[in-house]
Amino acid sequence: MKRLLAVFLGGLGGGLGVSAYVKRLRGKGSGQEALDLGPNPADELRERLAAAKAAASTAPEPVVAPVVEPEVAVVVETPVAPEPTPAPAPTPVVEPEPAPPAPATELGLDARRRDVHERARRALDELK
């Protein structure tokens, strides 16, 4: 615990010493002149804005004719109840009984494939 405290205090003291040294190197209070970067663009823009405002205040105001909006006729439609249309009678759907699948031993692979494709075509025809 004492070692940890000693390391912490040593690091704190070293950090303070380094920061003091850096401040001294930067020339804080050493009398260095600030670098002249030339005219400030923000000042130039402020001057231009002030000149534009002055020109706008001295210019005569444009005469604007009043705008006359045309009258809009409002058409109110009375709702008409739609006539009830009789619902078409549902057509009974007659589904053919599917053929029971044949055991694999009775039909060969090609025959089973044809059977499956035929049932799928019938199902698609029913959907149309």
N, C-alpha and C positions, 0 to 999 in steps of 0.2 A: 504494500500500500504506500509505503514511504517512497519507493522508487517511482511509482506512478505519479505521485504528487511532485516529485523532483523533476520528472520528465515534462510534466504539464507546465510547471513554473518556468523551466528552462525554455520551452517552446514559446511561451507567452513573452518572456523577456527578449528572446531572439527576434520574435515578430515585431515587437515594438522598436527594437534597435534598427531592424531593416527598414521599417516604415519611416523612421526619422532620417535615415541615410538617404532614402529615395527622395524625400521632401527636400533635403538639402541639395541633392543633385539636380532636381528640377529647377532650382533657382528661385525658390519662393523667397521673395524679399531681396533678391540679388540685383534688382534694378534692370533686368532685361526688358527691352522694349517689345511690345506686341508686334507681331508680324502684320505688315500692311497688305491686306488682300485686295485692295482696290475698292471701287465704289460698291456699295451694298445694293444688290438687285431689288431688294424689298423697298428701299427708299425710292428708287427710280419708279417702281410701280405705284407707290403712294402718290408721287408727284403727278404721274399721268392720270391717276384716278381723280385727284383734286382738280386738275385742268379740265377733265371731261365733265365733272359736276358743275364747274363754273360755266362752261360753255352751254350746258343744258339749261341752266337757270336763266341765262341771258337770252336764249333763243325764244322766239314767240311760240306760244302753244298752238298746235294745229287745231283747226276748227273741225269738229266731228259732227256730222249731221245725225240727228237722232234716228235710230233704227225703228221702223214701224213693222211690227210683226203681223202677218196676216191672220185673220181669225180662222180658227180651225173648227170645222163642224164636227160635232160629236154624234156618232150614230150609235144608238143603243138598241141592240137586238133583243127581242123578247125570246126567252128560251122556249123552244118547241119540244115537247116530249116526243121522243122517237116512237114510231109505231112498233109494237112488239111483233117480231117476226116469229113465225112458228119454227121451232127447232126441227131440223130434219130427223126423221126416224132413224135410229141407229140400225145399221145393217148388221145382221148377225155374221160373225166371223166363224167360218167353218174351217177348222184346222184338220188337215189330214193326219191320220195317225202315223207317227214315225215308224218306219220299219225297224224291228229289233235288230241290233247289230249282230252280224253273223260271227260265229266263233272263228278264230284265226285258223283253226285246222281245216274248216270247210272251204274258206275262200283264201285265195292267194293274196299276196301283198298288192298286186296291181288291182285286183277286184275290190279289195277293201278301200283303196285310194279312190277308185271310180265311184264307189258307193258314198263315200264322205263328200266328194265334190258334187255329186248329184243332189244330196241333201242340202248342201250349202246353196246351190243354185235355186232350189225350190224355196228356201228361206228368203233369198234375195228377191225372188219373184213375188212372194207374199208381201214383202215390205213395199214394193212398188205399187 
